[in-house]
Amino acid sequence: MLYLILVPVIAFIIFIILKFLGVETGKAIVLTLAIINDLLDLGLIGVLPIIGDFYDIFMTFLIFATSKSLWSIPTLLELIPSPHELLPIHTVCTLLAYRGKLRKK
């Protein structure tokens, strides 16, 4: 129940910080979703594998659609059950996909 309150609050705080740092709105949204996805993998969604898998696939397509980078492909590793799911794969891949493209020009 606490997740229902904390997740939107944390997402809002992350988004505001990214905007303050000068990240474009669309990229800030995708990066915020990637960070939230990795946080949820540690907690709630990690317990519900099917929901987590659908969200992982959604994030992979979202990262690719917005960045047109092949760095979205390694995020599919999240579909293989193993301890590496504790790593922030979506966040790292999103940062690599947007490398040099995050700030407004």
C-alpha positions in Angstrom: 0.0 0.0 0.0 2.9 2.3 0.7 4.1 1.8 -2.9 0.9 3.5 -4.2 1.9 6.7 -2.4 5.7 6.5 -2.6 6.1 5.7 -6.3 4.4 8.8 -7.7 6.1 11.0 -5.2 9.6 9.6 -6.0 8.8 9.8 -9.7 7.8 13.5 -9.4 10.9 14.3 -7.4 13.2 12.6 -9.9 11.5 14.4 -12.8 11.8 17.8 -11.1 15.5 17.2 -10.5 16.1 16.1 -14.1 14.3 19.2 -15.4 16.3 21.4 -13.0 19.5 19.9 -14.5 18.3 21.0 -18.0 17.1 17.6 -19.4 14.5 17.8 -22.1 11.0 17.0 -21.0 10.5 13.8 -23.1 13.9 12.4 -22.1 13.3 13.3 -18.5 10.1 11.3 -18.6 11.8 8.2 -20.1 14.7 8.4 -17.7 12.3 8.8 -14.7 10.3 5.8 -15.8 13.6 3.8 -16.2 14.7 4.7 -12.7 11.3 3.9 -11.3 11.3 0.6 -13.1 14.6 -0.4 -11.6 13.4 0.6 -8.1 10.2 -1.4 -8.6 12.3 -4.4 -9.7 13.9 -4.3 -6.3 10.5 -4.3 -4.5 6.9 -4.8 -5.6 7.2 -5.8 -9.3 10.1 -8.2 -8.6 7.6 -10.3 -6.6 5.2 -10.4 -9.6 7.3 -11.6 -12.5 4.6 -11.4 -15.3 3.8 -7.8 -14.5 7.5 -7.0 -14.2 8.2 -8.7 -17.6 5.5 -6.7 -19.4 6.8 -3.4 -17.9 10.4 -4.4 -18.8 9.3 -5.0 -22.5 7.4 -1.7 -22.4 10.5 0.1 -21.2 12.7 -1.5 -23.8 10.4 -0.3 -26.6 10.0 3.2 -25.0 13.8 3.6 -24.7 14.3 2.5 -28.3 11.4 4.6 -29.7 12.7 7.8 -28.0 16.4 7.3 -28.5 16.7 5.2 -31.7 19.6 3.6 -30.0 20.5 -0.1 -29.8 21.4 0.4 -26.1 17.8 -0.5 -25.5 18.4 -4.1 -26.4 20.4 -5.1 -23.3 17.4 -4.2 -21.2 15.8 -7.4 -22.4 18.2 -9.2 -20.1 15.7 -8.4 -17.4 13.4 -11.1 -18.8 15.9 -13.8 -17.8 15.4 -14.6 -14.1 18.7 -14.3 -12.3 20.4 -12.1 -9.7 21.4 -9.5 -12.3 17.9 -8.1 -12.0 19.1 -6.2 -9.0 21.3 -4.1 -11.2 19.8 -0.8 -12.6 19.9 -2.0 -16.2 17.2 0.2 -17.6 18.7 3.3 -16.0 22.2 2.6 -17.3 20.9 1.7 -20.8 18.8 4.8 -21.0 21.8 7.0 -20.0 23.9 5.3 -22.6 21.2 5.7 -25.2 20.9 9.4 -24.5 24.6 10.0 -23.9 25.3 13.5 -25.0 21.6 14.1 -25.9 20.1 14.9 -22.6 20.5 18.6 -22.3 18.5 21.2 -24.2 20.4 22.8 -27.0 
